[in-house]
Amino acid sequence: MTLQIPLSAEAEARLRERATAAGTDLATFVLRVVEQELAADEPASNAQRIAALRDWAASHEPLGYEADDSRESIYEGRGE
């Protein structure tokens, strides 16, 4: 399918700059951006969600100590 989209000169220049920076031609760059946008709308599988969560968790430094999240510490000093 061929699609014609009217762009301002500024938008076209920005797209060309980004395509050049990505090392590709304008049509390939725009196609890649559109495909990425469409893929973002697809629901992730459970395996993808788990992988994303594990990647996110691994990107954080460990505390270096164990956090006290006991009920007693949470309500300490509240008169209970």
N, C-alpha and C positions, 0 to 999 in steps of 0.2 A: 504494500500500500504506500502511496506517496501522499504526503500531507504538506500543505503549504501554510506557513504561519507568518503573519505579518509581524515583524520585529522593528523596534526603534533602532536607529543607527548605534546608539549607546549599548543596547542589549546585544546586538550582533557583535559589536567590538569586544564586549566582555566575554561572550561565548567563544569567540575566536581565540582570545587570550588564554582562556582556561583550557581549550582544546590543545593549543600549542604547548602549554605547560604540562599537559597530560601526555604529550607526545603522540597525538592522534589528529586526524582531520576533523573538521566541524561536524559532518554528518555522523561519523562514528561516535564522537563525544556526546552529541545530543541523543542519539539512540541509546547509549549506555545510561545516561541520566534518566531517560524515560523508563527504561527497563528496571533500574534501581527503584524508582518511585513506585512502579507497579508491584514490584516484589515486596516492598515495604507494607503493602496492603494485604498480602497473603498471611493467613494465620500461621504462626510458627508451630511446629510439631513439639511434642513434649520433650523429645531429645534435644531440639534446638533451644528450647527454654531452659532446660537443665544445663546445657553447655554454656549458655549466656550467663546464667546465674553463677556457675562455677568460675567462669572467666572474671566476672565482676568481683566475686569474693577473693579470688587470687590476686586481684589488682590492689588490694588493701593490705597495708602492713599490719602484722599482728600487734596487739597491745603490749605484749611483753609481760603481762600480768593477767590474772584472772579477775574479771569484773564480778563484783558481788551484786547479783540481781535477785537476791533472796527477798521474800516478802518482808522479813524483819528489817532489812536495810532500806527498803523502799519507803516504809511507813515509820521509820525511826524518827522520834521527836514529835510525833503528831498526837501523843497522848493515848495511844491505843495499847 
